[in-house]
Amino acid sequence: MNTKNIADRLERKKLKRASRKKAPPKAKRAAGVARGSVKKKVKKMAQGQRKR
């Protein structure tokens, strides 16, 4: 929801909450997708070369 043009903070918050409530629930994360702490870590990045 675009609330850029609403200056009042509380009004903006109220609208955002209402739109979140109306939105359909998000799908569950797929079984094979690792979350942040479970992701494989890169030991040391090589300089000047993309590793990810």
C-alpha positions in Angstrom: 0.0 0.0 0.0 1.3 3.4 -0.9 1.1 5.8 2.0 3.6 8.3 0.8 1.2 11.2 0.6 -0.3 10.8 4.1 1.5 13.0 6.6 -0.1 11.9 9.8 1.9 9.0 11.3 -0.9 7.4 13.2 -3.3 7.6 10.3 -0.7 6.0 8.0 -0.1 3.2 10.6 -3.9 2.6 10.8 -4.2 2.3 7.0 -1.2 0.0 6.8 -2.5 -2.3 9.5 -5.9 -2.5 7.8 -4.4 -3.4 4.4 -2.2 -6.0 6.0 -5.3 -7.6 7.6 -7.1 -7.6 4.2 -4.2 -9.1 2.3 -4.3 -12.9 1.6 -2.0 -15.0 3.8 1.4 -15.5 2.4 2.4 -19.0 1.2 4.6 -21.1 3.5 8.3 -21.2 2.6 9.3 -24.2 0.5 10.8 -27.2 2.3 14.2 -26.9 0.6 14.7 -23.2 1.0 17.2 -22.4 3.8 16.6 -19.4 6.0 19.3 -16.9 7.0 21.0 -18.7 9.9 20.8 -22.1 8.1 22.3 -20.9 4.8 25.7 -22.2 3.9 28.4 -19.7 4.9 31.2 -18.5 2.7 34.5 -18.9 4.6 36.4 -16.0 3.0 35.4 -13.9 0.1 38.0 -13.7 -2.7 38.6 -10.0 -3.5 37.4 -8.8 -6.9 35.5 -12.0 -7.7 31.8 -12.7 -7.1 31.2 -15.7 -4.9 27.4 -15.4 -4.6 
